[in-house]
């Protein structure tokens, strides 16, 4: 959400920032409605003042037995009530109009975010690791998962999942299912034991105000699964974790707060028709370890770098080649000020694919949630900054492990850091 007072004071900077995201000038319309809204508010307040003054004067007039003056004052009160109702109706209409515009406008990109239209304009920051050279014909994760049998059935079964739930679901069995669990557990243990995140396990069904707080609503409702009672399945644990401080005033001395969760995520993939229809890259349901930080404004830039490094550490421990890219202004998420994507190497696709996205959202979400911070002993408050990132997407990491650790006979070598979670198993036959 945006600060209307800041827009009034410096509309040119807002239009310039939105232009970097490919939007036309917005502030002329916003300020025109804002001017009308403030006028309606002033008229309502004037009418309320008149009503209150006249109401008091009626008693005085009646005490003096001045019935004519009392009658005139009662007419004034009645007229003021009409003016109040009229102004309030106009005010509500204008407030709804300006809220609808502001809620649909993305966050302002940081000055160090590169200008660009789409993913082709993102800037590569670094590459880590060297993609493996295979001396045999490699398979993709679909073939590898199908080749590993569990009681005679495929360990990565899309057909049975489709029978149960439709497209974009998978049923994992046996050691492949265990490998997925091992990945999630390893990620969660690393983020809590090594990187200082507090583990949480929260609801996967949330109310609309929670989805609004982390900017999924109202703009991206079609991407969410909605229940019959009006709640939403979370697309990421960012929603439930960030909203744990919804409406709170936090002691500044306790920041930053760092929270992590391993949770199922649910996405309708409404805008992805025809994209990654086969395999586990783009699913309606998947597991992910989410990282969330709540900071002061001064802490958020450094925290963003730290969070991204925490996600990178998982890929490095798994010895998976990846690259880190800084997203351009046209490819960033709606609520982000600045975003790093981590892209893992997938041999079967012969390219890097996103496996983590780490974003600094500034005070954009905090304004929606009205989450503030205050120094000890002071009265003044200010909005916190929120950050979120994947540490990592478990399903895509499973894909990367299968493809990068495959052997000529179709078996998969278990990464060393996962073997203790796999009962010491070194190779999935």
Phi, psi and omega per residue, in radians:
X1 nan 2.672 -3.066
X2 -1.948 2.643 -3.125
X3 -1.486 1.928 -3.081
X4 -1.112 -0.554 3.119
X5 -1.150 -0.681 3.106
X6 -1.170 -0.623 3.103
X7 -1.146 -0.704 3.102
X8 -1.063 -0.728 -3.032
X9 -1.312 -0.535 -3.056
X10 -2.564 1.140 -3.089
X11 -1.108 -0.545 -3.097
X12 -1.088 -0.669 -3.114
X13 -1.193 -0.619 3.112
X14 -1.180 -0.804 3.125
X15 -1.091 -0.673 3.125
X16 -1.137 -0.710 -3.140
X17 -1.192 -0.755 3.115
X18 -1.171 -0.532 3.080
X19 -1.085 -0.595 3.101
X20 -1.151 -0.371 3.070
X21 -1.629 0.099 3.092
X22 1.529 0.270 -3.130
X23 -1.740 2.652 3.045
X24 -1.338 3.006 3.130
X25 -1.037 2.335 -3.064
X26 -2.002 -0.400 -2.889
X27 -1.309 -0.441 3.114
X28 -1.040 -0.829 3.140
X29 -1.164 -0.764 -3.127
X30 -1.044 -0.826 -3.081
X31 -1.256 -0.511 3.063
X32 -1.123 -0.804 3.104
X33 -1.167 -0.692 -3.140
X34 -1.068 -0.696 3.115
X35 -1.104 -0.782 3.109
X36 -1.129 -0.672 -3.140
X37 -1.129 -0.782 3.133
X38 -1.153 -0.595 3.081
X39 -1.143 -0.761 3.125
X40 -1.103 -0.704 3.105
X41 -1.096 -0.755 3.133
X42 -1.093 -0.740 3.126
X43 -1.116 -0.716 3.112
X44 -1.123 -0.770 -3.129
X45 -1.156 -0.660 3.079
X46 -1.113 -0.739 3.140
X47 -1.153 -0.646 3.105
X48 -1.158 -0.696 3.113
X49 -1.118 -0.732 3.118
X50 -1.118 -0.763 3.119
X51 -1.058 -0.793 -3.110
X52 -1.131 -0.748 3.130
X53 -1.137 -0.737 -3.129
X54 -1.168 -0.651 3.141
X55 -1.089 -0.718 3.092
X56 -1.164 -0.684 -3.089
X57 -1.191 -0.481 3.135
X58 -1.052 -0.782 -3.134
X59 -1.088 -0.691 3.128
X60 -1.138 -0.764 -3.121
X61 -1.109 -0.709 -3.133
X62 -1.205 -0.605 3.099
X63 -1.106 -0.555 3.110
X64 -1.516 0.013 -3.103
X65 1.051 0.565 3.083
X66 -1.670 1.448 -3.039
X67 -1.160 -0.575 3.135
X68 -1.129 -0.782 3.121
X69 -1.153 -0.672 3.122
X70 -1.106 -0.730 3.132
X71 -1.123 -0.731 3.118
X72 -1.085 -0.744 -3.135
X73 -1.150 -0.623 3.098
X74 -1.151 -0.637 3.048
X75 -1.122 -0.671 3.106
X76 -1.091 -0.722 3.120
X77 -1.111 -0.763 -3.138
X78 -1.098 -0.766 3.124
X79 -1.133 -0.666 3.128
X80 -1.127 -0.671 3.110
X81 -1.085 -0.705 3.091
X82 -1.105 -0.767 3.125
X83 -1.110 -0.680 3.118
X84 -1.088 -0.816 -3.121
X85 -1.126 -0.717 -3.137
X86 -1.132 -0.821 -3.139
X87 -1.134 -0.674 -3.138
X88 -1.133 -0.663 3.105
X89 -1.127 -0.784 3.103
X90 -1.109 -0.734 -3.139
X91 -1.063 -0.795 -3.141
X92 -1.093 -0.722 -3.129
X93 -1.123 -0.799 -3.133
X94 -1.191 -0.648 3.111
X95 -1.111 -0.720 3.108
X96 -1.110 -0.662 3.138
X97 -1.142 -0.824 -3.094
X98 -1.237 -0.610 3.087
X99 -1.112 -0.731 -3.132
X100 -1.074 -0.683 3.129
X101 -1.208 -0.858 -3.081
X102 -1.145 -0.639 -3.137
X103 -1.184 -0.415 -3.108
X104 -1.607 -0.073 -3.102
X105 -1.691 2.312 -3.085
X106 -1.252 2.940 3.093
X107 -1.160 2.812 -3.127
X108 -1.504 2.240 -3.137
X109 -1.196 2.547 3.067
X110 -1.103 2.719 -3.105
X111 -1.098 -0.442 -3.121
X112 -1.610 0.135 3.041
X113 -1.389 2.233 -3.108
X114 -1.172 2.536 3.081
X115 -1.269 2.404 3.114
X116 -3.139 2.917 -3.067
X117 -1.733 -0.625 -3.050
X118 -2.717 -2.922 -3.036
X119 -1.044 -0.403 -3.140
X120 -1.221 -0.272 -3.139
X121 -1.763 0.094 3.076
X122 -1.199 2.697 -3.045
X123 -1.934 2.134 3.101
X124 -1.280 2.206 -3.141
X125 -1.610 -0.743 -3.133
X126 -2.835 2.825 2.935
X127 -2.124 2.457 3.114
X128 -2.177 2.312 3.109
X129 1.419 2.808 3.132
X130 -2.015 2.161 3.098
X131 -0.944 2.404 -3.093
X132 -1.187 2.477 3.023
X133 -1.702 2.152 -3.095
X134 -1.722 2.466 3.068
X135 -1.809 0.395 3.067
X136 -2.520 2.929 -3.140
X137 -1.295 2.031 -3.033
X138 -1.408 2.775 3.091
X139 -2.002 2.735 3.016
X140 -1.479 3.023 -3.050
X141 -1.134 -0.450 -3.140
X142 -1.160 -0.837 3.136
X143 -1.179 -0.671 3.128
X144 -1.121 -0.798 3.139
X145 -1.139 -0.643 3.119
X146 -1.217 -0.523 -3.105
X147 -1.297 -0.420 3.079
X148 -1.486 2.080 -3.056
X149 -1.763 2.533 3.043
X150 -2.226 1.903 -3.046
X151 0.927 0.676 3.096
X152 1.503 -0.151 -3.116
X153 -1.822 2.719 3.105
X154 -1.079 2.414 3.121
X155 -1.407 -0.234 3.025
X156 -2.245 1.718 -2.898
X157 -2.031 1.819 3.129
X158 -1.485 -0.528 -3.094
X159 -1.173 -0.802 3.127
X160 -1.150 -0.688 3.100
X161 -1.077 -0.693 3.129
X162 -1.149 -0.635 3.086
X163 -1.083 -0.620 -3.115
X164 -1.422 -0.783 -2.916
X165 -2.267 -0.214 -3.083
X166 1.784 -2.930 -3.082
X167 -1.240 2.802 3.104
X168 1.144 0.646 2.971
X169 -2.338 2.765 3.111
X170 -2.447 2.563 3.010
X171 -1.931 2.067 3.098
X172 -1.772 2.500 -3.139
X173 -2.288 2.841 2.942
X174 0.970 -2.352 -3.035
X175 -1.235 -0.441 3.074
X176 -1.221 -0.710 3.055
X177 -1.100 -0.698 3.130
X178 -1.177 -0.638 3.107
X179 -1.111 -0.680 3.074
X180 -1.085 -0.782 3.126
X181 -1.107 -0.702 3.129
X182 -1.077 -0.735 3.124
X183 -1.053 -0.844 -3.138
X184 -1.076 -0.726 -3.137
X185 -1.171 -0.740 3.115
X186 -1.070 -0.784 3.134
X187 -1.071 -0.809 -3.107
X188 -1.133 -0.752 3.109
X189 -1.084 -0.720 -3.132
X190 -1.118 -0.784 -3.079
X191 -1.210 -0.545 -3.135
X192 -1.504 -0.789 -3.027
X193 -1.437 -0.591 -3.078
X194 -1.743 -0.665 -2.968
X195 -1.852 0.018 2.971
X196 1.368 0.355 3.075
X197 -1.481 2.512 3.085
X198 -1.500 2.173 3.138
X199 -1.289 2.427 3.089
X200 -2.440 2.637 3.042
X201 -2.291 1.864 -2.994
X202 -2.019 -3.110 3.133
X203 -1.128 2.556 2.996
X204 -1.775 -0.105 2.992
X205 -1.897 2.208 -3.091
X206 -2.283 2.756 3.071
X207 -1.361 2.896 -3.094
X208 -1.064 -0.610 -3.093
X209 -1.159 -0.514 3.089
X210 -1.240 -0.762 3.097
X211 -1.150 -0.557 3.052
X212 -1.180 -0.703 -3.089
X213 -1.051 -0.598 3.129
X214 -1.826 0.429 2.968
X215 1.054 0.436 2.939
X216 -1.341 -0.567 3.086
X217 -1.932 2.576 0.049
X218 -1.583 -0.178 -2.928
X219 -1.190 -0.575 -2.986
X220 -2.002 0.563 -3.096
X221 -1.062 -0.594 -3.111
X222 -1.155 -0.298 3.111
X223 -1.463 -0.122 -3.054
X224 -1.836 2.672 2.956
X225 -1.623 2.227 -3.084
X226 -1.960 2.378 3.138
X227 -1.521 2.949 -3.097
X228 -1.196 -0.326 3.123
X229 -1.711 0.223 3.008
X230 1.552 0.130 3.065
X231 -1.669 2.961 -3.063
X232 -2.202 2.458 2.978
X233 -1.313 2.355 -3.045
X234 -1.205 2.374 3.023
X235 -1.398 -0.274 3.141
X236 -2.914 2.628 3.117
X237 -1.188 -0.142 2.991
X238 -0.875 -0.673 -3.071
X239 -1.105 -0.936 -3.081
X240 -1.266 -0.660 -3.109
X241 -1.210 -0.809 -3.124
X242 -1.120 -0.650 -3.111
X243 -1.319 -0.027 3.035
X244 -1.131 -0.327 3.120
X245 -1.939 0.275 -3.140
X246 -1.003 2.150 3.098
X247 1.387 0.007 -3.057
X248 -1.504 2.729 2.910
X249 -1.948 1.959 -3.008
X250 -1.691 2.486 3.044
X251 -1.179 2.193 -3.069
X252 -1.060 -0.523 -3.106
X253 -1.176 -0.313 -3.120
X254 -1.572 -0.099 -3.094
X255 -1.618 2.568 0.131
X256 -1.448 2.584 2.935
X257 -1.594 2.345 3.114
X258 -2.196 2.136 -3.049
X259 -2.268 2.510 3.080
X260 -2.403 2.725 -3.132
X261 -2.697 2.459 2.953
X262 -1.743 2.021 -3.043
X263 -2.508 2.743 2.927
X264 -1.270 2.592 3.109
X265 -2.207 2.577 -3.050
X266 -2.293 2.173 -3.126
X267 -2.392 2.342 -3.127
X268 -1.296 -0.352 -3.102
X269 0.935 0.754 -3.069
X270 -1.059 -0.578 -3.079
X271 -1.733 0.300 -3.022
X272 -2.043 0.499 3.135
X273 -0.989 2.225 3.123
X274 1.475 -0.105 -3.109
X275 -1.725 2.207 3.049
X276 0.852 0.866 -3.085
X277 -1.269 -0.407 3.120
X278 -1.807 2.551 3.042
X279 1.490 -2.896 -2.977
X280 -1.798 0.133 -3.077
X281 -1.178 -0.714 -3.058
X282 -2.317 1.717 -3.040
X283 -2.052 2.785 3.040
X284 -1.301 -0.480 -3.114
X285 -2.375 2.306 3.117
X286 -2.770 2.890 3.110
X287 -1.741 2.562 3.130
X288 -2.662 2.478 2.961
X289 -1.640 2.074 -3.092
X290 -1.801 2.505 3.051
X291 -2.031 2.281 3.103
X292 -2.308 2.360 3.059
X293 -2.216 2.459 3.039
X294 -2.047 2.124 -3.007
X295 -2.348 3.009 2.906
X296 -1.353 2.865 3.084
X297 -1.003 -0.602 -3.104
X298 -1.269 -0.409 -3.042
X299 -1.564 -0.332 -2.852
X300 -1.191 -0.641 -3.123
X301 -1.112 -0.803 3.118
X302 -1.162 -0.672 3.131
X303 -1.119 -0.595 3.113
X304 -1.080 -0.777 3.112
X305 -1.116 -0.735 -3.128
X306 -1.119 -0.804 -3.130
X307 -1.035 -0.779 3.136
X308 -1.091 -0.697 3.107
X309 -1.115 -0.620 3.101
X310 -1.117 -0.680 3.081
X311 -1.204 -0.726 3.116
X312 -1.053 -0.627 -3.107
X313 -1.039 -0.568 3.103
X314 -1.150 -0.807 3.135
X315 -1.114 -0.685 3.131
X316 -1.170 -0.716 3.128
X317 -1.130 -0.590 3.111
X318 -1.443 -0.094 -3.133
X319 0.995 0.779 3.100
X320 -1.808 2.138 3.107
X321 -1.077 2.423 -3.141
X322 -2.642 2.956 2.992
X323 -2.292 2.669 3.136
X324 -1.945 2.231 -3.125
X325 -2.205 2.527 3.031
X326 -1.658 2.089 -3.080
X327 -1.240 2.475 3.093
X328 -1.364 2.997 -3.051
X329 -1.077 -0.537 -3.099
X330 -1.508 -0.148 -3.080
X331 -1.954 -0.091 -3.124
X332 -1.232 2.711 3.040
X333 -1.176 2.812 -3.033
X334 -0.960 -0.759 -3.028
X335 -1.650 0.053 -2.987
X336 -1.558 2.536 2.928
X337 -1.569 -0.651 -3.114
X338 -2.754 2.453 -3.073
X339 -2.421 2.342 2.913
X340 -1.847 2.343 2.958
X341 -1.863 2.464 2.966
X342 -1.857 2.263 -3.089
X343 -2.118 2.128 -3.090
X344 -1.590 2.605 3.136
X345 -1.372 2.198 3.064
X346 -1.994 1.868 -3.054
X347 -0.994 -0.716 -3.077
X348 -1.184 -0.460 3.082
X349 -1.660 -0.170 3.129
X350 0.959 0.727 3.138
X351 -2.823 2.970 3.040
X352 -1.594 2.389 3.102
X353 -2.204 2.528 -3.105
X354 -1.014 2.343 3.092
X355 -2.266 -0.257 3.105
X356 -2.692 2.502 3.036
X357 -2.313 2.116 -3.088
X358 -2.036 2.098 -3.003
X359 -2.203 2.450 2.918
X360 -1.696 2.107 -3.102
X361 -1.743 0.076 -3.111
X362 0.983 -2.437 3.137
X363 -1.724 0.229 -3.070
X364 -1.036 -0.876 3.128
X365 -1.314 -0.615 -3.123
X366 -1.057 -0.644 3.104
X367 -1.151 -0.675 3.111
X368 -1.160 -0.650 -3.108
X369 -1.568 -0.181 -3.028
X370 0.969 0.868 3.127
X371 -1.821 2.128 -3.022
X372 -2.240 3.013 3.088
X373 -2.327 2.754 -3.101
X374 -2.578 2.408 3.069
X375 -1.293 2.595 -3.122
X376 -1.043 2.274 3.105
X377 1.488 -0.045 -3.141
X378 -1.883 2.734 3.124
X379 -1.652 -0.581 -3.060
X380 -1.210 2.504 3.086
X381 -2.110 2.864 3.033
X382 -2.587 2.803 -3.083
X383 -1.269 2.478 3.052
X384 -1.326 3.010 2.939
X385 -1.907 2.539 3.118
X386 -2.095 2.539 3.103
X387 -2.364 2.632 3.087
X388 -2.583 2.649 3.131
X389 -2.844 2.804 3.101
X390 -1.621 2.297 -3.112
X391 -2.271 0.666 0.417
X392 -2.410 -3.045 2.944
X393 -1.245 2.026 -2.974
X394 -1.178 -0.776 -3.102
X395 -1.057 -0.784 3.131
X396 -1.207 -0.542 3.058
X397 -1.181 -0.666 3.064
X398 -1.048 -0.773 3.084
X399 -0.987 -0.823 -3.101
X400 -1.126 -0.711 3.129
X401 -1.129 -0.817 -3.133
X402 -1.016 -0.805 -3.053
X403 -1.310 -0.683 -3.104
X404 -1.375 -0.438 -3.085
X405 -1.851 0.262 -3.130
X406 -1.259 2.678 3.097
X407 -2.054 2.908 -3.045
X408 -1.035 -0.551 -3.111
X409 -1.517 0.107 3.132
X410 1.584 -0.077 3.067
X411 -1.350 2.897 -3.123
X412 -2.207 2.167 3.044
X413 -1.293 2.326 3.138
X414 -1.426 2.188 3.085
X415 -0.932 2.510 -3.032
X416 -0.974 -0.719 -3.062
X417 -1.222 -0.227 -3.115
X418 -1.717 -0.173 -2.981
X419 -1.133 -0.582 3.120
X420 -1.198 -0.436 3.082
X421 -1.448 -0.210 -3.113
X422 -1.884 0.362 3.132
X423 1.161 0.470 3.125
X424 1.520 -0.002 -3.124
X425 -1.094 2.303 -3.119
X426 -1.798 -0.524 -3.111
X427 -2.408 2.303 2.996
X428 -1.585 1.968 -3.023
X429 -1.387 nan nan
